[in-house]
Amino acid sequence: MNIAQNIADILKSIEESAKKLGKSLEDITVIAVTKTVDSSRALQAFEAGLSDLGENRVQEFVNKHENLKNYDIDWHIIGHLQKNKVKYIIGKVKLIHSLESLSLAEERDKRSKQHGIVTDVLVELNIAEEESKFGIKKDNLIDFLKSVKEFENIRIVGLMTVAPFAENKEDVRWVFKEMKHLYDTISNMSFKNVEMKFLSMGMTNDYDVAIEEGANIIRIGTAIFGSRSI
């Protein structure tokens, strides 16, 4: 598995997709998802040009964060984050992609306040309303944003979703369209501690469609590191 070549191929593909939209490669943040990948292989991705690495599991993040502490890596937490694990990652990550409940917002705000920082987060949406996935329903987004406005130590900077897996990526284009619509809607509204900067959607199977529909963060694992066990 040639990680550097895989990344080069992905970046070329992204650049081509971005050009069609009048954008450049620099407009898209590519997160290398390092779930189940050891630190040495994660480092290969960094050295191949991806400074943003994403972890689904806190324990894996803690280990890799320590192992790779001498490198200027921007870490992302992209998986479901339990309340009792928040304390292990606050102050160590660039962005948390999975805010999907008021109780988690409260915990992240509390831990951030203890560290004297403001933590950037994305609201996770479950557009397809899959029972197996986390995320708030689109109809609850406005009320959710209103409910978190008093938390001064977290800042909502965008939205995130995980589309259903589909053999034909066109089958999930509607998910990305709906996300972009919500992103634009919120951008034109005013909420305290909310700014729409990032739209995180699209993975190995569908990232080009996500970019076409407005994603500016994509999360790639399998296409970089190969198939992995869950």
Secondary structure as the mmCIF struct_conf table of DSSP 4:
data_model
#
loop_
_struct_conf.conf_type_id
_struct_conf.id
_struct_conf.beg_label_comp_id
_struct_conf.beg_label_asym_id
_struct_conf.beg_label_seq_id
_struct_conf.end_label_comp_id
_struct_conf.end_label_asym_id
_struct_conf.end_label_seq_id
HELX_RH_AL_P HELX_RH_AL_P1 ILE A 3 LYS A 20
TURN_TY1_P TURN_TY1_P1 LEU A 21 GLY A 22
HELX_RH_3T_P HELX_RH_3T_P1 LEU A 25 ASP A 27
BEND BEND1 ILE A 28 ILE A 28
STRN STRN1 THR A 29 VAL A 33
TURN_TY1_P TURN_TY1_P2 LYS A 35 THR A 36
HELX_RH_AL_P HELX_RH_AL_P2 SER A 39 GLU A 47
TURN_TY1_P TURN_TY1_P3 ALA A 48 GLY A 49
STRN STRN2 ASP A 52 GLU A 55
BEND BEND2 ASN A 56 ARG A 57
HELX_RH_AL_P HELX_RH_AL_P3 VAL A 58 ASN A 67
TURN_TY1_P TURN_TY1_P4 LEU A 68 ASN A 70
BEND BEND3 TYR A 71 TYR A 71
STRN STRN3 ASP A 74 ILE A 77
BEND BEND4 GLY A 79 GLY A 79
HELX_RH_3T_P HELX_RH_3T_P2 LYS A 83 TYR A 88
TURN_TY1_P TURN_TY1_P5 ILE A 89 LYS A 92
BEND BEND5 LYS A 94 LYS A 94
STRN STRN4 LEU A 95 LEU A 99
HELX_RH_AL_P HELX_RH_AL_P4 LEU A 102 HIS A 115
TURN_TY1_P TURN_TY1_P6 GLY A 116 GLY A 116
STRN STRN5 THR A 119 LEU A 125
TURN_TY1_P TURN_TY1_P7 ILE A 127 ALA A 128
TURN_TY1_P TURN_TY1_P8 GLU A 131 SER A 132
BEND BEND6 LYS A 133 LYS A 133
STRN STRN6 ILE A 136 ILE A 136
HELX_RH_3T_P HELX_RH_3T_P3 LYS A 138 ASN A 140
HELX_RH_AL_P HELX_RH_AL_P5 LEU A 141 SER A 147
TURN_TY1_P TURN_TY1_P9 VAL A 148 GLU A 150
TURN_TY1_P TURN_TY1_P10 GLU A 152 ASN A 153
STRN STRN7 ILE A 154 THR A 161
HELX_LH_PP_P HELX_LH_PP_P1 ALA A 163 PHE A 165
BEND BEND7 GLU A 167 ASN A 168
HELX_RH_3T_P HELX_RH_3T_P4 LYS A 169 VAL A 172
HELX_RH_AL_P HELX_RH_AL_P6 ARG A 173 SER A 187
TURN_TY1_P TURN_TY1_P11 ASN A 188 ASN A 188
BEND BEND8 MET A 189 MET A 189
TURN_TY1_P TURN_TY1_P12 LYS A 192 ASN A 193
STRN STRN8 VAL A 194 SER A 200
TURN_TY1_P TURN_TY1_P13 THR A 204 ASP A 206
HELX_RH_AL_P HELX_RH_AL_P7 TYR A 207 GLU A 212
TURN_TY1_P TURN_TY1_P14 GLU A 213 GLY A 214
BEND BEND9 ASN A 216 ASN A 216
STRN STRN9 ILE A 217 ILE A 220
BEND BEND10 GLY A 221 GLY A 221
HELX_RH_AL_P HELX_RH_AL_P8 THR A 222 PHE A 225
#
